[in-house]
Amino acid sequence: EAPYVMFKKNHDTFEGNDKFEGYCVDLASEIAKHIGIKYKIAIVPDGKYGARDPETKIWNGMVGELVYG
């Protein structure tokens, strides 16, 4: 249920993925346990989900991070 990912109220006292809570955080944790991977949750610098600029055709936000690295 929403919100899917958010900072914990006292997130400054935690490090790494422990700063976050929410449905997607729990889901990612369970998937990682089952398939044996490590991952890092990070906030993208522009804070956006992602949209493609109609003129430049360049993605921003989280989608841009995935597309361009």
MOFENDA-V768322 format. One record per run of one state. SS is the DSSP state (H for helix, E for strand, C for the rest). FROM is the first residue (numbers start at 1). TO is the last residue. If there is no record, write none. Layout:
SS,FROM,TO + SS,FROM,TO
This chain:
C,1,5 + E,6,7 + C,8,10 + H,11,13 + C,14,15 + H,16,19 + E,20,21 + C,22,22 + H,23,35 + C,36,51 + E,52,52 + C,53,58 + E,59,59 + C,60,60 + H,61,68 + C,69,69
